[in-house]
Amino acid sequence: MKTDWFLLSNADDVPSPSLLVYPDRIEENIRRMIAIAGGTARLRPHMKTHKLPEVIQLQLQQGVTKFKCATIAECEMTAAAGATEVLLAYPPVGPNVKRLLQLVRLFPKTKFMCVVDDSFVVRALSEATSAAGVTLEVLLDMDCGMHRTGIEPGPKALELYRLISSSPGLKPGGLHAYDGHIHDADLAVRTKRVEEAYAPIKKFRDELLAASRPVPRYIASGTPTFPVHAKRGDVECSPGTCVFWDAGYGTKCPDMDFLPAALVLTRVISKPGTNRLTLDLGHKAIAAENPHPRVVFLNLSDAKAVMHSEEHLVVETARVGEFAVGDCLYGVPWHICPTVALHSQAVVVRHGHAEERWRVLGRERVITV
């Protein structure tokens, strides 16, 4: 594979900082996701990473039809792109209950579902669906150890599942669990931790089935645990980052063979010393919630960040003499998902040429609903 695949032949036409996406590599990552999942039937990718209707369409072209979202706007974008099933993996509260039901009416060809972990949300959804004359499938969100959302398996979870089953306008859709706290570099350790987290939920599901409670689906996995869950025959997998990949998971999960397919383009704007370059890649263009390195440069591997602010990234390097003000650097974000959300457009690169721009529609809080 070419080592300079990322270079733009028409970089002078692309302002910086910019988000670059490479469709050929995206398509290859989708193929690899499908191969790991053993087909498309148990694959429900999370679209929060890319937030692009064009990427949804690339997945649809390869037979992926079910998706997972985190916001109402993401759900709307995904349905409008042609998805047949959309899961809102976030408990709808306040006006989002009404907004979700608006999507149900606007996109009758798309099946919408959501997750809950509290009786307040169940009752609000039941009241709203009953008033609207629609039925909504609801999944019980399980806490498998992350302690962010979800309910632990046990009597209270059983009571809540019964409430879903008996609430007008609602239908039990199964179980959902996100194990984002499991991302050990050693696959054997990661697998062991997944098994430990999954065991109580499997037991709970077996109890529901023994009590004649329907459990149509169990949706699990983030990106690091995707290969582990993919080996189960009864779990839908919902990786997200795989479609673009990033330096963070590329480092933490060496067993996962995916290609960086989204980069940031930045330029040298100043050379404030014998060993420093200042780049136009501030907090507004690259996710800054993690410690450095927040970006790994493909054409400046020894760069070490020493200062980062809204508009500037200052790096130290022994190769200062190789770069002039105005020269381009190409970086793999450490965390691609929030980086994408910082950009209103993605520059599409095919065969080394920047050809068009895709609007990052899913970053909006409101599209039409």
Secondary structure, 3 states (H helix, E strand, C coil): CCCCCCCCCCHHHCCCCEEEECHHHHHHHHHHHHHHHCCCCCECCECCCCCCHHHHHHHHHCCCCEEEECCHHHHHHHHHCCCCEEEECCCCCCHHHHHHHHHHHHCCCCEEEEEECCHHHHHHHHHHHHHHCCCEEEEEEECCCCCCCCECCCHHHHHHHHHHHHCCCEEEEEEEECCCCCCCCCHHHHHHHHHHHHHHHHHHHHHHHHCCCCCCCEEECCCCCHHHHCCCCCCEECCCHHHCCCHHHHHHCCCCCCCCCEEEEEEEEECCCCCEEEECCCCCCCCCCCCCCCEEECCCCCCEEEEECCCCEEEECCCHHHCCCCCEEEEEECCHHHHHHCCCEEEEEECCEEEEEEECHHHCCCCCC
